[in-house]
Amino acid sequence: MGCKVIVICSIVLSLFIGLSYAEEVKVVVRSVTSIAKTDENFICATLDWWPRNKCDYNQCPWENAGILNLDLDNKILANAIKAFKSLRIRVGGSLQDQVVYKVGKHAKKCPQFKLKHEGLFGFSRGCLPMERWDRLNKLFNQTGAHVTFSLNALAGRKRAKPDDEAGKKMPDSDDVAMPLMVGKWDHRNAYDLMEYTASKGYKIESYELGNELCGSGVSVRVEAEPYGKDMITLKKMIKRLYPNPTARPKLLGPGGFYDEEWFKTFLQTSGPNVVDGLTHHIYNLGAGVDPTLINKIQDPYFLDGVAETYKSVSTSAELYGPWAGAWVGESGGAYNSGGKTVSHAFVDGFWYLDQLGMTSTFNHKAFCRQALIGGNYALLNTTTFIPNPDYYGALLWHRLMGKKVLGATHGGSPYLRAYAHCSKKTGISVLLINMSNSTKFEVSVVNDLNLYPQEWESMNENGDEGLGEREEYHLTPENGNILSDVVLLNGTPLKLTESDDIPAIDPKVVDAALPIAVAPDSIVFATLRGFRAPACA
């Protein structure tokens, strides 16, 4: 009998130890100097042109979420944008290079997008009526959005005949080149839209030209040199229409996948102070139909694979266009509208917030999430408009993480990701992502003042470092299910109020001397107001 009791006790003790196991980790924050800087409005979301019959993998997940059919009077939509106070929104996407603007004498017809087998991305040309543009700008104005409008770069261009390069591989690449578009860009319709927009007093933060036409292209491509000349033309148009430099929109491009030689030639052709933002697209998770998508999102080694691209884009900007900061102009993780069960769920936050942290360390100014609404990867549910978990992650980043990026390292498990920024208020804010489904981390945030050892010693003697209170925001999935669309904040589900407002996002206040408890499969934001960081002074 005694033997049985000992065995049972041993089993219970083993289970208890397993359940309560926590790995202690010290996250060292290099606080003396910042390592990079983002824009104040780093968080960005896109609105896309896709009609409801955009379908992939036997599903059509866009419904009425495209620019031309979205319910602009939806209260949840307005409140979701308004909660940011200054959400950056990029209006653009695959079909933008087939859009006619129904304004001025150069737009004779106003066609609707229709399925067309030989059309770009399987669609015919479409049209933006000015009545719709007016309504979009009313929404943007009411919600405080900072708008990037991406223009049609293929107007006036035709496919090269014969296109000797179509089907060939690009130099130093395994990518197959798409058909080449040649001819001079006809900017007249774009100018008419911009003139109308300026005359109405609509606030456009930036214009962009073209979508995924650079390098080998996605559906078609444009060579770097003529594109660079087009950007010079567009810059002149912007200066003419907006003579006041303080109210003048920025110019972004090329809005496609990174190709080192193409980006170099484009920046050298356009020259100094033409391009303000170097935009590139990222879909590093592969196809939305990939059955291993959920595994990729939880694999830190896989997620690290895109770091080289971020570094290369940043380097290209520094070498060939130091006047132009790097942007992620569009990223939905998985292409073709995202993963049906994964891209809108809690688990997607491991990819999304890790990408925000990673790109910021590589001096990127903004990160545009595909999409605000539409497809499987949207921040808002495509039919109900109810925020998905990544919406709240984006909102917390926007409210807490300032533009100065601090180095943050630790010697623990790679499944714990750590990022640190100067807080938008005082002190620093950290983001901790636990991709492990079994290990809890007890995280101590440590100040590294090695450049000023005397100040470090004095601080320790006075006992000031780490004291006071810390504000914590723990995000976990409902019922522990990482495929849930419901996220808990400090144990309470985040749900819209009865008036369809975004709920209050309040922290848990704890003793700053205690470690941060990061549960398995969870995301934690924390603000340490008493953390002395000379870089943030």
TAURZI-V196944 format. One record per residue. SS is DSSP state (a for helix, b for strand, c for the rest). OMEGA is omega in radians with two decimals (999 if undefined). Layout:
SS_OMEGA ; SS_OMEGA
This chain:
c_3.12 ; a_3.14 ; a_3.14 ; a_3.14 ; a_-3.14 ; a_3.13 ; a_-3.14 ; a_3.14 ; a_3.13 ; a_3.12 ; a_-3.13 ; a_3.14 ; a_3.12 ; a_3.12 ; a_-3.13 ; a_3.14 ; a_-3.13 ; a_-3.10 ; a_-3.03 ; a_-3.09 ; c_3.08 ; b_3.11 ; b_3.13 ; b_-3.09 ; b_3.01 ; b_3.05 ; b_-3.11 ; b_3.13 ; b_3.11 ; b_-2.90 ; c_-3.04 ; c_3.13 ; c_3.08 ; c_3.14 ; c_-3.13 ; b_3.14 ; b_3.07 ; c_2.97 ; c_3.09 ; c_3.10 ; c_-3.10 ; c_-3.13 ; b_-3.10 ; b_3.06 ; b_-3.05 ; b_2.87 ; b_-3.00 ; c_-3.08 ; c_-2.99 ; c_3.02 ; c_-3.06 ; c_3.12 ; c_2.93 ; c_-3.03 ; c_3.05 ; b_3.05 ; c_3.10 ; c_3.03 ; b_-3.12 ; c_-2.94 ; c_-3.09 ; c_3.11 ; c_3.11 ; c_-3.09 ; c_3.12 ; c_-3.11 ; c_-3.04 ; c_-3.09 ; c_3.13 ; c_3.10 ; c_-3.06 ; c_3.11 ; c_-3.12 ; c_-3.05 ; a_3.14 ; a_3.12 ; a_-3.13 ; a_-3.13 ; a_3.14 ; a_3.10 ; a_-3.07 ; a_-3.10 ; c_3.11 ; c_-3.06 ; c_3.14 ; c_-3.13 ; c_3.06 ; b_-3.13 ; b_3.07 ; b_3.09 ; b_-3.09 ; c_-3.13 ; c_-2.99 ; a_-3.04 ; a_-3.04 ; a_-3.12 ; a_3.03 ; a_-3.06 ; b_3.01 ; b_3.10 ; b_-3.05 ; b_3.13 ; c_3.10 ; c_-3.03 ; c_-3.07 ; c_3.11 ; c_-3.09 ; c_-3.08 ; c_3.12 ; c_-3.06 ; c_3.07 ; c_3.07 ; c_3.07 ; c_3.09 ; b_-3.12 ; c_-3.00 ; c_-3.09 ; c_3.12 ; c_3.09 ; a_-3.11 ; a_3.06 ; a_-3.12 ; b_3.04 ; c_3.10 ; c_3.08 ; b_-3.01 ; b_3.03 ; b_3.06 ; b_-3.12 ; a_3.06 ; a_3.11 ; a_3.10 ; a_3.08 ; a_-3.10 ; a_3.08 ; a_-3.13 ; a_3.04 ; a_3.10 ; a_-3.13 ; a_-3.12 ; a_-3.10 ; a_-3.05 ; a_3.12 ; c_-3.11 ; c_3.02 ; b_-2.90 ; b_2.90 ; b_3.09 ; b_-3.09 ; b_-2.99 ; b_3.06 ; c_-3.12 ; c_-3.08 ; c_3.11 ; c_-3.14 ; c_-3.11 ; c_3.10 ; b_3.10 ; b_3.11 ; c_3.14 ; c_-0.21 ; c_3.12 ; c_-3.07 ; c_-3.05 ; c_-3.10 ; c_3.11 ; c_3.11 ; c_3.10 ; b_3.08 ; c_3.10 ; c_3.10 ; c_-3.10 ; c_3.05 ; c_-3.12 ; c_3.07 ; b_-3.10 ; c_3.05 ; c_3.13 ; b_-3.09 ; b_3.06 ; b_-3.09 ; b_-3.12 ; c_-3.10 ; c_3.08 ; c_3.06 ; c_-3.01 ; c_-2.99 ; a_-3.14 ; a_3.08 ; a_3.13 ; a_3.14 ; a_3.11 ; a_-3.12 ; a_3.10 ; a_3.10 ; a_-3.11 ; a_3.13 ; a_-3.12 ; a_3.12 ; c_-3.12 ; c_3.12 ; c_-3.09 ; c_3.06 ; c_-3.11 ; c_-3.14 ; b_2.99 ; b_3.09 ; b_-3.11 ; b_3.03 ; c_3.13 ; c_3.04 ; c_3.09 ; c_-3.04 ; c_-3.14 ; c_3.12 ; c_3.13 ; c_3.08 ; c_3.05 ; c_3.01 ; b_-3.11 ; b_3.06 ; c_-3.13 ; c_-3.00 ; a_-3.06 ; a_3.09 ; a_3.09 ; a_3.10 ; a_3.08 ; a_3.08 ; a_3.14 ; a_3.06 ; a_3.10 ; a_-3.11 ; a_3.10 ; a_3.10 ; a_3.10 ; a_-3.14 ; a_-3.13 ; a_3.14 ; a_-3.08 ; a_-3.13 ; c_-3.06 ; c_3.13 ; c_-3.08 ; a_-3.09 ; a_3.14 ; a_-3.03 ; c_3.09 ; c_3.05 ; b_3.11 ; b_-3.09 ; b_3.05 ; b_0.07 ; b_3.09 ; b_3.13 ; b_-3.06 ; c_-2.99 ; c_3.01 ; c_-2.97 ; a_-3.08 ; a_3.13 ; a_-3.12 ; a_3.13 ; a_-3.12 ; a_3.13 ; a_-3.12 ; a_3.12 ; a_3.12 ; a_-3.11 ; a_3.03 ; c_-3.04 ; c_2.95 ; c_3.00 ; c_-3.14 ; c_3.13 ; c_-3.13 ; b_-3.12 ; b_-3.02 ; b_3.05 ; b_-3.06 ; b_-3.12 ; b_2.98 ; c_-2.96 ; c_3.13 ; c_3.13 ; b_-3.05 ; b_3.13 ; c_-3.12 ; c_-3.09 ; c_-3.12 ; c_3.13 ; c_-3.08 ; a_-3.10 ; a_3.12 ; a_3.11 ; a_-3.08 ; a_-3.10 ; c_-3.08 ; c_-3.10 ; a_3.14 ; a_3.08 ; a_-3.11 ; a_3.13 ; a_-3.06 ; a_-3.09 ; a_-3.08 ; a_-3.12 ; a_3.10 ; a_3.13 ; a_3.12 ; a_-3.09 ; a_3.12 ; a_3.12 ; a_3.11 ; a_3.09 ; a_3.12 ; a_-3.12 ; a_-3.05 ; a_-2.97 ; a_3.14 ; c_-3.08 ; c_3.07 ; c_-3.06 ; c_3.10 ; b_3.13 ; b_3.08 ; b_2.79 ; b_-3.04 ; b_3.09 ; b_3.05 ; b_3.07 ; c_-3.12 ; c_3.13 ; b_-3.08 ; b_-3.04 ; c_3.00 ; c_3.07 ; c_-3.13 ; c_-3.01 ; c_-3.10 ; c_-2.97 ; c_-2.89 ; c_3.11 ; c_-3.04 ; c_-3.13 ; c_-3.05 ; c_-3.12 ; a_3.12 ; a_3.08 ; a_3.08 ; a_-2.97 ; a_-3.09 ; a_3.05 ; a_3.10 ; a_3.09 ; a_3.13 ; a_-3.08 ; a_-3.11 ; a_3.14 ; a_3.12 ; a_3.10 ; c_2.94 ; c_3.05 ; b_-3.03 ; b_-3.11 ; b_3.10 ; b_-3.08 ; b_-3.12 ; b_2.99 ; c_0.14 ; c_2.98 ; c_3.08 ; b_-3.13 ; c_-3.10 ; c_3.11 ; c_-3.01 ; c_-3.02 ; c_3.04 ; c_3.09 ; b_3.09 ; c_-2.99 ; c_-3.09 ; c_-3.09 ; c_-3.09 ; c_3.13 ; c_-3.11 ; b_3.00 ; c_-3.09 ; a_-3.11 ; a_3.08 ; a_-3.09 ; a_3.03 ; a_3.11 ; a_-3.12 ; a_3.11 ; a_3.09 ; a_-3.08 ; a_-3.07 ; a_-2.98 ; a_-2.98 ; b_-3.14 ; b_-3.01 ; b_3.10 ; b_-3.09 ; b_-3.14 ; b_3.07 ; b_3.12 ; b_-3.10 ; b_3.01 ; c_-3.11 ; c_-3.11 ; c_-3.09 ; c_3.07 ; c_3.12 ; c_2.99 ; b_3.10 ; b_-3.12 ; b_3.10 ; b_-3.11 ; b_3.07 ; b_2.87 ; b_3.14 ; b_3.07 ; c_3.09 ; c_3.10 ; c_-3.14 ; c_3.12 ; b_3.01 ; b_3.13 ; b_3.04 ; b_3.12 ; b_-3.11 ; b_3.13 ; b_-3.13 ; c_3.12 ; c_3.11 ; c_-3.08 ; c_-3.04 ; c_3.01 ; b_3.14 ; b_3.01 ; b_-2.95 ; b_2.99 ; b_3.13 ; b_-3.00 ; b_3.13 ; b_3.10 ; b_3.12 ; c_-3.07 ; a_3.14 ; a_-3.14 ; a_-3.05 ; a_-3.13 ; a_3.11 ; a_3.12 ; a_-3.13 ; a_3.14 ; a_-3.12 ; a_-3.14 ; a_3.13 ; a_3.14 ; a_3.11 ; c_-3.07 ; c_-3.00 ; c_3.04 ; c_3.14 ; c_-3.10 ; c_-3.08 ; b_3.12 ; b_3.12 ; b_-3.07 ; b_3.10 ; b_-3.11 ; b_3.12 ; b_3.12 ; b_3.14 ; b_3.12 ; a_3.14 ; a_3.12 ; a_-3.09 ; c_-3.07 ; c_3.05 ; c_3.11 ; c_3.04 ; c_-3.13 ; c_-3.14 ; b_3.11 ; b_3.02 ; b_-3.09 ; c_3.06 ; c_-3.11 ; b_-3.13 ; b_3.05 ; c_-3.12 ; c_3.12 ; c_3.07 ; c_3.13 ; c_3.12 ; c_3.11 ; c_3.04 ; c_3.02 ; c_-3.08 ; c_3.07 ; c_3.13 ; c_-3.04 ; c_-3.12 ; c_2.92 ; b_-3.10 ; b_-3.08 ; b_3.07 ; b_-3.08 ; c_3.12 ; c_3.14 ; c_3.07 ; c_3.08 ; b_-3.13 ; b_-3.11 ; b_-3.07 ; c_3.04 ; c_3.14 ; c_3.13 ; b_3.13 ; b_-3.11 ; b_2.89 ; b_3.09 ; b_3.08 ; b_-3.14 ; b_-3.02 ; c_-3.13 ; c_-3.11 ; c_-3.07 ; c_-3.13 ; c_3.12 ; a_-3.14 ; a_-3.07 ; a_-3.10 ; c_999
